[in-house]
Amino acid sequence: MSDSVGGCTRPRTSLSEAEVEALVHGICFKTGPPRRLGVEVEWLVHELRAPQLPVTPERLEAAYAALRPLPLRSALTVEPGGQLELSSPPGASLTEVIGTVSADLDAVRAVLRQDGLALVGLGHDPWHEPRRFLREPRYDAMEACLDRTGPAGRAMMCTSASVQVCLDAGHEEPGPQGLVRRWWLAHHLGAVLVAAFANSPLAGHRPTGWLSTRQLAWTRIGAGRAGGPRLDTDPRGAWARHVLDSPVMCVRRDAGPWDVPEGLTFRDWIRTGTPRPPTREDLDYHVTTLFPPVRPRGHLELRMIDAQPGDDGWIVPLAVTAALFDDQEATETAYRAVKPLAERTLGLPAPHNPLWLDAARGGLADAELREVAVTCFTTALEALPRLGAAPEVIEAVTAYLDRYVVLGRCPADDLLDRQRGTDGRAHGKDLRP
């Protein structure tokens, strides 16, 4: 097998296990002072005036064709179910990232509005069944692979959306901004972010019993595909082992359907060389088929936050996360606040541990998660002026703290209240049974 690059065919060279470990060490964690920030915002695309009606593939294709000429600074991509994603370029500040993505979103919304379509911030589609929009060998293979663990894979591919925050990995040296601390903090603060920003309690018009149905789907896909490694003092080594011991989703082919092996880890593939020896390109692709809640890609990609309601709802999780990771004083406070939560993981990797499951199921109704969330949001508010955040960003985080976190609520509770015809906020308390 070979790659065609610039019209030329490039031969592939097989890899050894040692080479895989060296490549993962060098590529997935790039250390240095935390200076850059990014965000990836995914959106469901619904009918503007009748969101419960499905959008036909033909209308989506026409709308997306109209978007392609837009001079966006963010990368615009389409997900398998037709969701739209905007990925910001790395920014030097929170203000820069928010400005870039907000301007791009305004441009995208204007085009979609002309076609009677709207971007919708929900972690999981509450009405529509999974339906694949993109028909490509990559997604054919992904669907075949994920179907082996049940319907959760198709839900993840076609009916889910998120806010993904991208952070520098941190210093090589120990300390609050060091790689080991930031890796650990991401996996424990991640549960708090799941709970505070849960926004997907419905599927098929009905409550699922989970405030983050999107996170439930990730959990059901399985630890090999959507889980993280065990945490230890060597994130690089732990991630390299995880990459080697995770199942291969597919073996790409130059023509025809891609092979979808069952039970073949990347380590097995190297040792057996069957159906052909894996190459550097195969390794790079394999890493993209692993979906842990914190994914190292040279930086740390936090993938656990549900898409948020409103045009600008995505700004709050971005601002809170940036403040807690990139302000040294806030980082230390957040670390102390989440440290007691580690006992609830039972040493199991995220998201397949009791802490993460409790966060996805009950959100901030969990008293300990609520207490930690209040501390973290309050700390973030204190740090945001030091990061140069605009007054409207600080106001948005303050409003979110008062409307949701202090009351032990999240956006999912609003969706459930509307379905029940109640309003928990009007009573100043959570009305969940």
C-alpha positions in Angstrom: 0.0 0.0 0.0 1.2 3.5 -0.7 0.1 7.1 -0.2 -0.4 9.5 -3.1 1.0 12.9 -2.2 1.1 15.8 -4.6 0.3 13.4 -7.5 3.2 11.1 -6.5 3.1 7.7 -5.0 5.1 7.4 -1.8 6.1 4.0 -0.4 5.4 3.2 3.2 7.9 1.9 5.7 6.8 -0.5 8.5 7.2 0.4 12.2 8.5 -1.3 15.3 7.1 -1.1 18.8 10.1 1.0 19.9 9.5 3.4 17.1 5.9 3.8 18.0 6.7 4.6 21.5 9.3 7.2 20.4 6.9 8.8 18.0 4.1 9.0 20.5 6.5 10.5 23.1 7.7 13.1 20.7 4.5 14.1 18.9 1.6 13.7 21.4 3.1 15.8 24.2 5.0 18.9 23.3 6.0 20.8 26.4 6.7 24.5 27.1 5.1 27.4 28.8 1.3 27.4 28.5 0.7 30.2 26.0 -1.7 29.0 23.3 -5.4 28.2 23.5 -8.0 26.8 21.1 -11.5 25.7 20.8 -13.5 23.3 18.6 -17.3 23.9 18.6 -19.6 21.3 17.1 -23.2 22.1 16.3 -26.3 20.2 15.3 -28.0 21.7 12.2 -31.8 21.9 12.4 -34.6 23.5 10.6 -34.8 27.1 11.7 -38.6 27.2 12.2 -39.4 23.5 12.8 -36.3 21.9 14.5 -38.1 18.6 15.1 -38.3 18.0 11.4 -35.4 16.2 9.8 -33.2 18.2 7.4 -32.8 16.3 4.1 -29.3 15.4 2.9 -29.9 17.5 -0.3 -30.6 20.6 1.8 -27.5 20.0 3.9 -25.3 19.5 0.9 -26.6 22.7 -0.7 -26.1 24.7 2.5 -22.6 23.4 3.0 -21.7 24.2 -0.6 -22.7 27.8 0.1 -20.4 27.8 3.2 -17.3 26.7 1.4 -16.4 30.0 -0.2 -16.5 31.9 3.2 -13.2 33.4 4.2 -13.1 31.9 7.7 -10.1 31.9 10.0 -11.4 28.7 11.7 -11.3 25.4 10.0 -14.9 24.4 9.0 -15.6 20.6 8.8 -18.6 18.4 8.6 -19.1 15.5 10.9 -20.5 12.1 9.8 -24.1 13.0 10.7 -24.0 16.4 9.1 -23.0 18.3 12.3 -20.8 21.4 11.6 -17.6 22.0 13.5 -15.5 25.1 13.6 -11.9 24.7 14.9 -10.1 27.8 15.8 -6.4 28.4 15.0 -4.2 28.4 18.1 -4.7 31.8 19.8 -2.4 33.8 22.1 -5.2 34.8 24.4 -8.8 34.0 25.4 -9.9 37.2 23.8 -8.3 36.4 20.5 -9.9 32.9 20.3 -13.4 34.2 21.2 -13.1 37.0 18.7 -12.0 34.7 15.9 -14.7 32.0 16.4 -17.5 34.5 17.1 -16.8 36.3 13.8 -16.7 33.0 11.9 -19.9 31.8 13.6 -21.7 35.0 12.6 -20.7 34.4 9.0 -21.8 30.8 9.0 -25.1 31.5 10.7 -25.9 34.2 8.1 -25.5 31.8 5.2 -27.5 29.0 6.9 -30.2 31.4 7.8 -30.8 32.1 4.1 -31.4 28.4 3.7 -33.8 28.2 6.7 -31.3 26.4 8.8 -29.8 27.0 12.3 -26.9 25.9 14.4 -28.2 24.3 17.6 -26.2 23.8 20.8 -27.2 20.5 22.2 -24.9 17.6 23.3 -27.2 15.0 21.8 -30.1 15.4 19.3 -33.3 15.0 21.3 -35.5 14.2 18.4 -33.8 12.6 15.4 -32.4 9.1 15.0 -28.8 8.7 13.9 -28.5 9.1 10.1 -25.2 9.3 8.4 -24.7 12.2 6.0 -21.1 11.5 4.9 -20.4 8.4 2.9 -16.7 7.8 2.9 -14.5 4.7 3.5 -13.4 6.2 6.8 -16.9 6.5 8.2 -18.1 3.2 6.6 -15.3 1.5 8.6 -16.0 3.5 11.7 -19.6 2.5 11.7 -18.9 -1.1 11.1 -16.4 -1.1 14.0 -18.5 0.7 16.5 -21.7 -1.3 15.7 -20.0 -4.2 17.4 -20.6 -2.5 20.8 -24.2 -1.5 20.1 -26.0 1.7 18.9 -23.9 4.1 21.0 -21.3 4.5 18.2 -23.8 5.7 15.6 -25.2 8.2 18.2 -21.7 9.5 18.8 -21.1 9.8 15.0 -24.4 11.3 14.0 -26.4 12.9 16.8 -23.8 14.4 19.2 -22.0 17.7 19.5 -19.5 19.2 21.9 -17.3 22.1 23.0 -13.7 20.9 22.9 -11.1 23.1 24.6 -7.4 22.8 23.5 -4.6 23.7 25.9 -0.9 23.5 25.9 0.5 20.4 27.5 2.6 22.5 30.0 6.2 22.6 31.2 8.4 19.6 31.3 9.4 20.4 34.9 7.1 19.7 37.9 4.8 22.3 39.3 1.3 23.6 38.8 1.9 24.3 35.1 3.9 21.1 34.5 2.8 18.4 32.1 2.1 15.7 34.8 0.0 18.1 36.9 -2.0 19.4 33.9 -2.6 15.8 32.6 -3.9 14.8 36.1 -6.0 17.9 36.5 -7.6 17.5 33.1 -8.8 14.0 34.0 -10.3 15.0 37.4 -11.6 18.5 36.6 -13.1 16.8 33.5 -15.7 15.2 35.6 -16.7 18.6 37.0 -17.0 20.0 33.5 -19.2 17.1 32.5 -21.5 17.8 35.4 -21.6 21.5 35.2 -22.2 21.7 31.4 -24.4 18.6 30.9 -26.8 19.5 28.1 -28.2 16.2 26.6 -30.9 14.6 28.7 -33.2 13.5 25.9 -33.2 11.0 23.0 -36.1 10.0 20.9 -38.2 12.8 22.6 -37.8 11.2 26.0 -35.5 11.5 29.0 -32.7 8.9 29.1 -32.1 9.1 32.8 -28.7 10.8 32.2 -28.1 14.5 32.1 -25.3 14.0 29.6 -26.6 11.3 27.2 -23.6 12.2 25.0 -21.2 11.2 27.7 -23.2 8.0 28.3 -22.7 7.1 24.6 -19.0 7.6 24.9 -18.9 5.3 27.9 -20.8 2.6 26.0 -18.5 2.6 23.1 -15.9 0.9 25.3 -12.7 1.6 27.1 -10.4 0.6 24.2 -11.9 3.1 21.9 -13.3 5.9 24.1 -11.4 5.5 27.3 -8.2 7.0 28.7 -5.1 5.3 30.1 -4.5 4.8 33.8 -3.0 7.9 35.4 0.6 7.7 36.6 3.6 10.0 36.8 4.6 9.3 33.2 1.8 10.5 30.9 3.9 9.9 27.8 4.6 6.3 28.7 0.9 5.7 29.7 -0.4 7.1 26.5 2.1 5.2 24.4 1.0 1.9 26.0 -2.6 2.9 25.5 -2.0 3.6 21.8 -0.3 0.2 21.3 -2.8 -1.8 23.2 -6.0 -0.2 21.8 -7.9 -2.0 19.0 -7.3 -1.0 15.4 -10.4 0.5 13.9 -9.5 -0.3 10.3 -6.8 -1.1 7.9 -6.9 1.4 5.0 -6.8 0.3 1.4 -6.0 2.2 -1.8 -9.3 1.0 -3.3 -12.5 -0.7 -2.1 -13.8 -1.0 1.4 -11.3 -0.8 4.3 -10.7 -3.8 6.4 -12.3 -3.8 9.9 -10.4 -6.3 12.0 -11.8 -7.5 15.3 -9.7 -7.7 18.4 -6.5 -6.6 16.7 -4.5 -4.1 18.8 -1.8 -1.9 17.2 0.8 -3.9 19.1 -0.6 -7.2 17.6 -0.5 -5.6 14.2 3.1 -4.8 14.5 4.1 -8.2 15.8 2.1 -10.2 13.2 2.4 -7.9 10.2 -1.0 -9.1 9.1 -2.8 -8.2 6.8 0.3 -6.0 6.1 2.9 -4.4 8.3 1.7 -1.1 9.8 3.4 2.2 8.8 3.9 5.7 10.3 0.8 6.8 8.4 -1.2 3.9 9.9 0.0 5.0 13.4 -1.0 8.6 12.8 -4.4 7.5 11.6 -4.8 5.0 14.5 -4.3 7.8 17.0 -7.2 9.8 15.4 -9.5 6.8 15.9 -9.0 6.9 19.7 -11.5 9.1 21.6 -10.5 9.5 25.2 -12.0 12.4 27.2 -8.5 14.0 27.2 -6.6 13.4 24.0 -2.9 14.5 23.6 -2.3 15.8 20.2 0.9 17.9 20.9 -1.5 19.8 23.1 -4.3 18.5 25.4 -7.7 18.3 23.8 -10.5 18.2 26.5 -13.4 16.5 24.8 -15.9 16.0 27.6 -18.1 19.1 27.4 -21.6 19.0 25.8 -22.4 21.6 23.2 -24.0 24.5 25.0 -27.3 26.4 24.4 -27.5 29.8 22.7 -25.3 31.5 20.2 -22.5 32.2 22.7 -23.0 29.5 25.3 -19.7 27.9 24.2 -17.8 30.8 25.6 -18.4 30.0 29.2 -16.8 26.5 29.3 -13.9 27.9 27.2 -13.4 30.8 29.6 -13.7 28.7 32.8 -11.3 26.0 31.5 -8.8 28.5 30.2 -8.7 30.3 33.5 -8.3 27.2 35.6 -5.4 25.9 33.5 -3.6 29.0 32.4 -3.6 31.2 35.5 -1.1 29.7 37.9 -3.0 30.7 41.1 -6.3 29.4 39.7 -4.6 26.1 38.7 -3.4 25.5 42.2 -6.8 26.2 43.7 -8.5 24.0 41.2 -6.0 21.2 41.9 -6.7 21.3 45.6 -10.5 21.5 45.0 -10.7 18.4 42.8 -8.1 16.3 44.6 -10.6 14.7 47.0 -12.6 13.5 43.9 -9.8 11.2 42.9 -10.9 8.7 45.5 -14.2 8.2 43.7 -12.4 7.1 40.5 -11.3 3.9 42.3 -8.1 4.2 40.2 -10.0 3.4 37.0 -9.4 5.5 33.9 -11.9 8.1 32.7 -14.7 8.1 31.7 -15.3 4.5 32.9 -15.1 5.1 36.6 -17.8 6.0 39.2 -16.9 9.7 39.4 -17.4 10.3 35.7 -20.5 8.1 35.6 -22.1 10.1 38.5 -21.2 13.3 36.8 -22.9 12.3 33.5 -25.9 10.8 35.2 -26.8 13.4 37.9 -24.8 16.5 37.1 -24.4 18.9 39.9 -27.2 17.3 42.0 -24.2 15.4 43.3 -23.3 17.5 46.4 -19.6 17.0 46.2 -19.4 17.8 42.5 -21.6 20.9 43.2 -19.3 22.1 45.9 -16.2 21.6 43.8 -17.8 23.3 40.8 -18.7 26.4 42.9 -15.1 26.7 44.0 -13.8 26.2 40.5 -16.2 28.7 38.9 -15.5 31.3 41.6 -11.8 30.8 41.1 -12.1 31.1 37.4 -14.0 34.4 37.8 -11.2 35.8 40.0 -8.6 34.7 37.4 -10.4 36.0 34.2 -9.4 39.7 34.7 -5.8 38.6 35.0 -6.1 36.9 31.6 -7.5 40.0 30.1 -11.0 38.7 29.6 -13.6 41.2 28.3 -16.3 42.4 30.7 -19.0 40.5 28.7 -17.1 37.2 29.2 -16.9 37.8 32.9 -20.6 38.6 33.0 -21.4 35.4 31.2 -19.5 33.3 33.6 -21.0 35.1 36.6 -24.5 34.5 35.2 -23.8 30.8 34.6 -22.5 30.4 38.1 -25.6 32.1 39.6 -28.1 30.4 37.3 -26.8 26.9 37.3 -23.8 26.0 39.5 -24.9 27.6 42.8 -28.3 25.9 42.4 -26.8 22.5 41.5 -28.3 22.8 38.0 -27.1 22.6 34.4 -28.6 23.3 31.0 -30.0 19.7 30.9 -32.3 20.6 33.8 -33.8 23.4 31.7 -34.6 20.9 28.9 -36.2 18.5 31.4 -38.2 21.3 33.0 -39.6 22.4 29.7 -40.6 18.9 28.8 -42.4 18.6 32.2 -43.9 22.0 31.9 -42.2 23.2 35.1 -39.5 25.8 35.8 -37.0 24.9 38.5 -35.3 28.3 38.2 -38.5 30.1 39.0 -38.5 28.4 42.4 -34.8 28.9 43.0 -34.3 25.2 43.5 -33.8 22.0 41.5 -37.1 20.2 40.8 -35.6 16.9 39.8 -37.1 14.0 41.6 
